[in-house]
Amino acid sequence: MLRVSDRGYGLLLAGAAIDSILGGLVNAAVVARIGALPALLAALGANVFIFAAIGISPNAAVLDVLLALNGFATIIWSVVTVSMRQHMVPSDLLGRVNSAYRMVGWGLMPLGALAGTGRPRTRSPRRLSDRGRTRRRPPRRPARPHYGNTLHQHGSGQLRRTSLRQ
């Protein structure tokens, strides 16, 4: 649980949006420098690492960096795949290929959401980073009151032993 406010959550998403814009601006330079296929594979590999790290991010600051990197890599992936598709597919088939690509990409999202809600959880899920740790024990019940001899401090600063049972 991150325990961020509504404003904090908005700032997390803004970090991803800002790096998405940055990814769109530098995309052409990245592809010109390393090539389309290496850029595509780098973006895919980065997203695999980023999504795994998001699951174990310890706080909102780390998550913010990961979401920003995800936004950057996702835009690189998106622009490169669309450009490659437009370059490789004949123009008379481009509309059909794009519609099939969107149908598969967007059409499977509801199925993934449905599969993710198959079994309701009765308690909050544990983070991956908590798996090796022992479970916390519930707090101990307070001890029963002691009715034997006790020490009391009196006005003179001396401790006197008194009995609660009289």
Biotite code that builds the C-alpha atoms (Angstrom):
import biotite.structure as struc

atoms = struc.array([
    struc.Atom([0.000, 0.000, 0.000], chain_id="A", res_id=1, res_name="MET", atom_name="CA", element="C"),
    struc.Atom([1.513, 3.306, -1.059], chain_id="A", res_id=2, res_name="LEU", atom_name="CA", element="C"),
    struc.Atom([-0.590, 5.577, 1.145], chain_id="A", res_id=3, res_name="ARG", atom_name="CA", element="C"),
    struc.Atom([-0.573, 8.506, -1.267], chain_id="A", res_id=4, res_name="VAL", atom_name="CA", element="C"),
    struc.Atom([-3.255, 11.154, -1.447], chain_id="A", res_id=5, res_name="SER", atom_name="CA", element="C"),
    struc.Atom([-5.398, 11.816, -4.502], chain_id="A", res_id=6, res_name="ASP", atom_name="CA", element="C"),
    struc.Atom([-2.982, 14.559, -5.459], chain_id="A", res_id=7, res_name="ARG", atom_name="CA", element="C"),
    struc.Atom([-0.022, 12.201, -5.010], chain_id="A", res_id=8, res_name="GLY", atom_name="CA", element="C"),
    struc.Atom([-1.660, 9.628, -7.249], chain_id="A", res_id=9, res_name="TYR", atom_name="CA", element="C"),
    struc.Atom([-2.196, 12.299, -9.884], chain_id="A", res_id=10, res_name="GLY", atom_name="CA", element="C"),
    struc.Atom([1.479, 13.237, -9.663], chain_id="A", res_id=11, res_name="LEU", atom_name="CA", element="C"),
    struc.Atom([2.444, 9.593, -10.158], chain_id="A", res_id=12, res_name="LEU", atom_name="CA", element="C"),
    struc.Atom([0.406, 9.455, -13.349], chain_id="A", res_id=13, res_name="LEU", atom_name="CA", element="C"),
    struc.Atom([1.767, 12.828, -14.456], chain_id="A", res_id=14, res_name="ALA", atom_name="CA", element="C"),
    struc.Atom([5.301, 11.405, -14.271], chain_id="A", res_id=15, res_name="GLY", atom_name="CA", element="C"),
    struc.Atom([4.319, 8.672, -16.720], chain_id="A", res_id=16, res_name="ALA", atom_name="CA", element="C"),
    struc.Atom([2.635, 11.203, -19.008], chain_id="A", res_id=17, res_name="ALA", atom_name="CA", element="C"),
    struc.Atom([5.629, 13.552, -19.043], chain_id="A", res_id=18, res_name="ILE", atom_name="CA", element="C"),
    struc.Atom([8.050, 10.786, -19.977], chain_id="A", res_id=19, res_name="ASP", atom_name="CA", element="C"),
    struc.Atom([5.598, 9.559, -22.618], chain_id="A", res_id=20, res_name="SER", atom_name="CA", element="C"),
    struc.Atom([5.821, 12.987, -24.247], chain_id="A", res_id=21, res_name="ILE", atom_name="CA", element="C"),
    struc.Atom([9.603, 12.870, -23.926], chain_id="A", res_id=22, res_name="LEU", atom_name="CA", element="C"),
    struc.Atom([9.626, 9.413, -25.553], chain_id="A", res_id=23, res_name="GLY", atom_name="CA", element="C"),
    struc.Atom([7.627, 10.745, -28.465], chain_id="A", res_id=24, res_name="GLY", atom_name="CA", element="C"),
    struc.Atom([10.020, 13.658, -28.915], chain_id="A", res_id=25, res_name="LEU", atom_name="CA", element="C"),
    struc.Atom([13.215, 11.572, -28.911], chain_id="A", res_id=26, res_name="VAL", atom_name="CA", element="C"),
    struc.Atom([11.810, 8.535, -30.671], chain_id="A", res_id=27, res_name="ASN", atom_name="CA", element="C"),
    struc.Atom([13.192, 9.423, -34.098], chain_id="A", res_id=28, res_name="ALA", atom_name="CA", element="C"),
    struc.Atom([16.662, 10.016, -32.646], chain_id="A", res_id=29, res_name="ALA", atom_name="CA", element="C"),
    struc.Atom([16.611, 6.690, -30.780], chain_id="A", res_id=30, res_name="VAL", atom_name="CA", element="C"),
    struc.Atom([15.557, 4.764, -33.888], chain_id="A", res_id=31, res_name="VAL", atom_name="CA", element="C"),
    struc.Atom([18.134, 6.588, -36.058], chain_id="A", res_id=32, res_name="ALA", atom_name="CA", element="C"),
    struc.Atom([20.885, 5.781, -33.558], chain_id="A", res_id=33, res_name="ARG", atom_name="CA", element="C"),
    struc.Atom([20.212, 2.103, -32.790], chain_id="A", res_id=34, res_name="ILE", atom_name="CA", element="C"),
    struc.Atom([17.682, 1.010, -35.417], chain_id="A", res_id=35, res_name="GLY", atom_name="CA", element="C"),
    struc.Atom([13.998, 0.131, -35.313], chain_id="A", res_id=36, res_name="ALA", atom_name="CA", element="C"),
    struc.Atom([14.246, -3.498, -34.242], chain_id="A", res_id=37, res_name="LEU", atom_name="CA", element="C"),
    struc.Atom([16.768, -2.900, -31.420], chain_id="A", res_id=38, res_name="PRO", atom_name="CA", element="C"),
    struc.Atom([14.628, 0.034, -30.195], chain_id="A", res_id=39, res_name="ALA", atom_name="CA", element="C"),
    struc.Atom([11.559, -2.209, -30.260], chain_id="A", res_id=40, res_name="LEU", atom_name="CA", element="C"),
    struc.Atom([13.313, -5.000, -28.358], chain_id="A", res_id=41, res_name="LEU", atom_name="CA", element="C"),
    struc.Atom([14.833, -2.563, -25.863], chain_id="A", res_id=42, res_name="ALA", atom_name="CA", element="C"),
    struc.Atom([11.418, -1.038, -25.148], chain_id="A", res_id=43, res_name="ALA", atom_name="CA", element="C"),
    struc.Atom([9.885, -4.481, -24.736], chain_id="A", res_id=44, res_name="LEU", atom_name="CA", element="C"),
    struc.Atom([12.683, -5.675, -22.444], chain_id="A", res_id=45, res_name="GLY", atom_name="CA", element="C"),
    struc.Atom([12.544, -2.480, -20.421], chain_id="A", res_id=46, res_name="ALA", atom_name="CA", element="C"),
    struc.Atom([8.800, -2.868, -19.903], chain_id="A", res_id=47, res_name="ASN", atom_name="CA", element="C"),
    struc.Atom([9.235, -6.454, -18.709], chain_id="A", res_id=48, res_name="VAL", atom_name="CA", element="C"),
    struc.Atom([11.736, -5.280, -16.095], chain_id="A", res_id=49, res_name="PHE", atom_name="CA", element="C"),
    struc.Atom([9.662, -2.199, -15.214], chain_id="A", res_id=50, res_name="ILE", atom_name="CA", element="C"),
    struc.Atom([6.422, -4.128, -14.653], chain_id="A", res_id=51, res_name="PHE", atom_name="CA", element="C"),
    struc.Atom([8.230, -6.646, -12.436], chain_id="A", res_id=52, res_name="ALA", atom_name="CA", element="C"),
    struc.Atom([9.803, -3.794, -10.459], chain_id="A", res_id=53, res_name="ALA", atom_name="CA", element="C"),
    struc.Atom([6.458, -1.999, -10.107], chain_id="A", res_id=54, res_name="ILE", atom_name="CA", element="C"),
    struc.Atom([5.118, -5.023, -8.236], chain_id="A", res_id=55, res_name="GLY", atom_name="CA", element="C"),
    struc.Atom([7.836, -4.766, -5.598], chain_id="A", res_id=56, res_name="ILE", atom_name="CA", element="C"),
    struc.Atom([8.334, -0.998, -5.468], chain_id="A", res_id=57, res_name="SER", atom_name="CA", element="C"),
    struc.Atom([8.767, -0.052, -1.818], chain_id="A", res_id=58, res_name="PRO", atom_name="CA", element="C"),
    struc.Atom([7.442, 3.516, -1.977], chain_id="A", res_id=59, res_name="ASN", atom_name="CA", element="C"),
    struc.Atom([5.839, 6.160, -4.161], chain_id="A", res_id=60, res_name="ALA", atom_name="CA", element="C"),
    struc.Atom([9.138, 7.778, -5.211], chain_id="A", res_id=61, res_name="ALA", atom_name="CA", element="C"),
    struc.Atom([10.439, 4.536, -6.721], chain_id="A", res_id=62, res_name="VAL", atom_name="CA", element="C"),
    struc.Atom([7.065, 3.887, -8.306], chain_id="A", res_id=63, res_name="LEU", atom_name="CA", element="C"),
    struc.Atom([7.093, 7.366, -9.837], chain_id="A", res_id=64, res_name="ASP", atom_name="CA", element="C"),
    struc.Atom([10.437, 6.689, -11.532], chain_id="A", res_id=65, res_name="VAL", atom_name="CA", element="C"),
    struc.Atom([9.220, 3.300, -12.760], chain_id="A", res_id=66, res_name="LEU", atom_name="CA", element="C"),
    struc.Atom([5.989, 4.733, -14.177], chain_id="A", res_id=67, res_name="LEU", atom_name="CA", element="C"),
    struc.Atom([7.961, 7.463, -15.933], chain_id="A", res_id=68, res_name="ALA", atom_name="CA", element="C"),
    struc.Atom([10.292, 4.881, -17.482], chain_id="A", res_id=69, res_name="LEU", atom_name="CA", element="C"),
    struc.Atom([7.255, 2.820, -18.466], chain_id="A", res_id=70, res_name="ASN", atom_name="CA", element="C"),
    struc.Atom([5.713, 5.820, -20.223], chain_id="A", res_id=71, res_name="GLY", atom_name="CA", element="C"),
    struc.Atom([8.942, 6.416, -22.138], chain_id="A", res_id=72, res_name="PHE", atom_name="CA", element="C"),
    struc.Atom([9.362, 2.769, -23.193], chain_id="A", res_id=73, res_name="ALA", atom_name="CA", element="C"),
    struc.Atom([5.691, 2.359, -24.111], chain_id="A", res_id=74, res_name="THR", atom_name="CA", element="C"),
    struc.Atom([5.747, 5.321, -26.480], chain_id="A", res_id=75, res_name="ILE", atom_name="CA", element="C"),
    struc.Atom([8.950, 4.071, -28.102], chain_id="A", res_id=76, res_name="ILE", atom_name="CA", element="C"),
    struc.Atom([7.224, 0.704, -28.624], chain_id="A", res_id=77, res_name="TRP", atom_name="CA", element="C"),
    struc.Atom([4.045, 2.260, -29.933], chain_id="A", res_id=78, res_name="SER", atom_name="CA", element="C"),
    struc.Atom([5.638, 4.627, -32.445], chain_id="A", res_id=79, res_name="VAL", atom_name="CA", element="C"),
    struc.Atom([8.075, 1.994, -33.742], chain_id="A", res_id=80, res_name="VAL", atom_name="CA", element="C"),
    struc.Atom([5.388, -0.669, -34.209], chain_id="A", res_id=81, res_name="THR", atom_name="CA", element="C"),
    struc.Atom([3.038, 1.703, -36.045], chain_id="A", res_id=82, res_name="VAL", atom_name="CA", element="C"),
    struc.Atom([5.870, 2.948, -38.259], chain_id="A", res_id=83, res_name="SER", atom_name="CA", element="C"),
    struc.Atom([7.031, -0.593, -39.041], chain_id="A", res_id=84, res_name="MET", atom_name="CA", element="C"),
    struc.Atom([3.488, -1.677, -39.820], chain_id="A", res_id=85, res_name="ARG", atom_name="CA", element="C"),
    struc.Atom([2.970, 1.238, -42.187], chain_id="A", res_id=86, res_name="GLN", atom_name="CA", element="C"),
    struc.Atom([6.283, 0.489, -43.880], chain_id="A", res_id=87, res_name="HIS", atom_name="CA", element="C"),
    struc.Atom([5.820, -3.286, -44.214], chain_id="A", res_id=88, res_name="MET", atom_name="CA", element="C"),
    struc.Atom([2.120, -3.620, -45.066], chain_id="A", res_id=89, res_name="VAL", atom_name="CA", element="C"),
    struc.Atom([0.925, -2.748, -48.596], chain_id="A", res_id=90, res_name="PRO", atom_name="CA", element="C"),
    struc.Atom([-1.200, 0.406, -48.576], chain_id="A", res_id=91, res_name="SER", atom_name="CA", element="C"),
    struc.Atom([-4.346, -1.369, -49.843], chain_id="A", res_id=92, res_name="ASP", atom_name="CA", element="C"),
    struc.Atom([-4.230, -3.769, -46.824], chain_id="A", res_id=93, res_name="LEU", atom_name="CA", element="C"),
    struc.Atom([-3.145, -1.256, -44.190], chain_id="A", res_id=94, res_name="LEU", atom_name="CA", element="C"),
    struc.Atom([-6.675, -0.516, -42.945], chain_id="A", res_id=95, res_name="GLY", atom_name="CA", element="C"),
    struc.Atom([-7.483, -4.191, -42.469], chain_id="A", res_id=96, res_name="ARG", atom_name="CA", element="C"),
    struc.Atom([-4.198, -4.907, -40.728], chain_id="A", res_id=97, res_name="VAL", atom_name="CA", element="C"),
    struc.Atom([-4.638, -1.913, -38.410], chain_id="A", res_id=98, res_name="ASN", atom_name="CA", element="C"),
    struc.Atom([-8.189, -2.949, -37.543], chain_id="A", res_id=99, res_name="SER", atom_name="CA", element="C"),
    struc.Atom([-7.066, -6.525, -36.799], chain_id="A", res_id=100, res_name="ALA", atom_name="CA", element="C"),
    struc.Atom([-4.223, -5.203, -34.656], chain_id="A", res_id=101, res_name="TYR", atom_name="CA", element="C"),
    struc.Atom([-6.603, -2.982, -32.688], chain_id="A", res_id=102, res_name="ARG", atom_name="CA", element="C"),
    struc.Atom([-9.175, -5.744, -32.354], chain_id="A", res_id=103, res_name="MET", atom_name="CA", element="C"),
    struc.Atom([-6.621, -8.100, -30.844], chain_id="A", res_id=104, res_name="VAL", atom_name="CA", element="C"),
    struc.Atom([-4.943, -5.434, -28.690], chain_id="A", res_id=105, res_name="GLY", atom_name="CA", element="C"),
    struc.Atom([-8.042, -3.708, -27.364], chain_id="A", res_id=106, res_name="TRP", atom_name="CA", element="C"),
    struc.Atom([-10.355, -6.701, -27.611], chain_id="A", res_id=107, res_name="GLY", atom_name="CA", element="C"),
    struc.Atom([-8.311, -8.822, -25.218], chain_id="A", res_id=108, res_name="LEU", atom_name="CA", element="C"),
    struc.Atom([-8.174, -6.145, -22.513], chain_id="A", res_id=109, res_name="MET", atom_name="CA", element="C"),
    struc.Atom([-11.700, -6.847, -21.215], chain_id="A", res_id=110, res_name="PRO", atom_name="CA", element="C"),
    struc.Atom([-10.915, -10.553, -21.118], chain_id="A", res_id=111, res_name="LEU", atom_name="CA", element="C"),
    struc.Atom([-7.803, -9.846, -19.050], chain_id="A", res_id=112, res_name="GLY", atom_name="CA", element="C"),
    struc.Atom([-9.825, -7.651, -16.710], chain_id="A", res_id=113, res_name="ALA", atom_name="CA", element="C"),
    struc.Atom([-12.450, -10.377, -16.411], chain_id="A", res_id=114, res_name="LEU", atom_name="CA", element="C"),
    struc.Atom([-9.808, -13.005, -15.703], chain_id="A", res_id=115, res_name="ALA", atom_name="CA", element="C"),
    struc.Atom([-8.244, -10.781, -13.058], chain_id="A", res_id=116, res_name="GLY", atom_name="CA", element="C"),
    struc.Atom([-11.510, -10.533, -11.146], chain_id="A", res_id=117, res_name="THR", atom_name="CA", element="C"),
    struc.Atom([-12.299, -14.244, -11.179], chain_id="A", res_id=118, res_name="GLY", atom_name="CA", element="C"),
    struc.Atom([-11.712, -14.814, -7.483], chain_id="A", res_id=119, res_name="ARG", atom_name="CA", element="C"),
    struc.Atom([-12.471, -12.033, -5.036], chain_id="A", res_id=120, res_name="PRO", atom_name="CA", element="C"),
    struc.Atom([-9.919, -11.530, -2.288], chain_id="A", res_id=121, res_name="ARG", atom_name="CA", element="C"),
    struc.Atom([-10.938, -11.364, 1.311], chain_id="A", res_id=122, res_name="THR", atom_name="CA", element="C"),
    struc.Atom([-7.765, -9.636, 2.429], chain_id="A", res_id=123, res_name="ARG", atom_name="CA", element="C"),
    struc.Atom([-5.240, -7.365, 0.815], chain_id="A", res_id=124, res_name="SER", atom_name="CA", element="C"),
    struc.Atom([-2.589, -9.102, -1.273], chain_id="A", res_id=125, res_name="PRO", atom_name="CA", element="C"),
    struc.Atom([0.944, -9.290, 0.043], chain_id="A", res_id=126, res_name="ARG", atom_name="CA", element="C"),
    struc.Atom([3.681, -7.668, -1.972], chain_id="A", res_id=127, res_name="ARG", atom_name="CA", element="C"),
    struc.Atom([6.263, -9.889, -3.642], chain_id="A", res_id=128, res_name="LEU", atom_name="CA", element="C"),
    struc.Atom([8.961, -8.360, -1.458], chain_id="A", res_id=129, res_name="SER", atom_name="CA", element="C"),
    struc.Atom([7.124, -9.631, 1.662], chain_id="A", res_id=130, res_name="ASP", atom_name="CA", element="C"),
    struc.Atom([7.103, -13.277, 0.621], chain_id="A", res_id=131, res_name="ARG", atom_name="CA", element="C"),
    struc.Atom([10.237, -14.376, 2.439], chain_id="A", res_id=132, res_name="GLY", atom_name="CA", element="C"),
    struc.Atom([9.428, -12.607, 5.669], chain_id="A", res_id=133, res_name="ARG", atom_name="CA", element="C"),
    struc.Atom([7.675, -14.183, 8.578], chain_id="A", res_id=134, res_name="THR", atom_name="CA", element="C"),
    struc.Atom([4.203, -13.045, 9.383], chain_id="A", res_id=135, res_name="ARG", atom_name="CA", element="C"),
    struc.Atom([3.829, -10.450, 12.057], chain_id="A", res_id=136, res_name="ARG", atom_name="CA", element="C"),
    struc.Atom([2.338, -11.739, 15.233], chain_id="A", res_id=137, res_name="ARG", atom_name="CA", element="C"),
    struc.Atom([-0.699, -10.027, 16.664], chain_id="A", res_id=138, res_name="PRO", atom_name="CA", element="C"),
    struc.Atom([0.009, -7.847, 19.681], chain_id="A", res_id=139, res_name="PRO", atom_name="CA", element="C"),
    struc.Atom([0.046, -9.690, 22.986], chain_id="A", res_id=140, res_name="ARG", atom_name="CA", element="C"),
    struc.Atom([-2.849, -9.240, 25.331], chain_id="A", res_id=141, res_name="ARG", atom_name="CA", element="C"),
    struc.Atom([-2.020, -7.176, 28.362], chain_id="A", res_id=142, res_name="PRO", atom_name="CA", element="C"),
    struc.Atom([-1.102, -9.191, 31.415], chain_id="A", res_id=143, res_name="ALA", atom_name="CA", element="C"),
    struc.Atom([-3.674, -9.632, 34.132], chain_id="A", res_id=144, res_name="ARG", atom_name="CA", element="C"),
    struc.Atom([-3.470, -6.997, 36.826], chain_id="A", res_id=145, res_name="PRO", atom_name="CA", element="C"),
    struc.Atom([-1.014, -7.822, 39.578], chain_id="A", res_id=146, res_name="HIS", atom_name="CA", element="C"),
    struc.Atom([-2.516, -7.595, 43.055], chain_id="A", res_id=147, res_name="TYR", atom_name="CA", element="C"),
    struc.Atom([0.628, -8.365, 45.040], chain_id="A", res_id=148, res_name="GLY", atom_name="CA", element="C"),
    struc.Atom([3.086, -5.954, 46.607], chain_id="A", res_id=149, res_name="ASN", atom_name="CA", element="C"),
    struc.Atom([3.900, -2.873, 44.542], chain_id="A", res_id=150, res_name="THR", atom_name="CA", element="C"),
    struc.Atom([6.297, 0.026, 44.920], chain_id="A", res_id=151, res_name="LEU", atom_name="CA", element="C"),
    struc.Atom([4.842, 3.525, 45.232], chain_id="A", res_id=152, res_name="HIS", atom_name="CA", element="C"),
    struc.Atom([6.687, 6.806, 45.308], chain_id="A", res_id=153, res_name="GLN", atom_name="CA", element="C"),
    struc.Atom([5.523, 9.090, 48.071], chain_id="A", res_id=154, res_name="HIS", atom_name="CA", element="C"),
    struc.Atom([5.928, 12.849, 48.439], chain_id="A", res_id=155, res_name="GLY", atom_name="CA", element="C"),
    struc.Atom([9.350, 12.487, 50.070], chain_id="A", res_id=156, res_name="SER", atom_name="CA", element="C"),
    struc.Atom([10.750, 10.748, 46.969], chain_id="A", res_id=157, res_name="GLY", atom_name="CA", element="C"),
    struc.Atom([11.148, 7.458, 48.819], chain_id="A", res_id=158, res_name="GLN", atom_name="CA", element="C"),
    struc.Atom([9.741, 4.252, 47.479], chain_id="A", res_id=159, res_name="LEU", atom_name="CA", element="C"),
    struc.Atom([7.503, 2.319, 49.861], chain_id="A", res_id=160, res_name="ARG", atom_name="CA", element="C"),
    struc.Atom([6.242, -1.167, 49.398], chain_id="A", res_id=161, res_name="ARG", atom_name="CA", element="C"),
    struc.Atom([2.499, -1.318, 49.818], chain_id="A", res_id=162, res_name="THR", atom_name="CA", element="C"),
    struc.Atom([-0.054, -3.985, 49.295], chain_id="A", res_id=163, res_name="SER", atom_name="CA", element="C"),
    struc.Atom([-3.068, -3.485, 47.111], chain_id="A", res_id=164, res_name="LEU", atom_name="CA", element="C"),
    struc.Atom([-4.974, -6.139, 49.012], chain_id="A", res_id=165, res_name="ARG", atom_name="CA", element="C"),
    struc.Atom([-5.941, -4.882, 52.409], chain_id="A", res_id=166, res_name="GLN", atom_name="CA", element="C"),
])
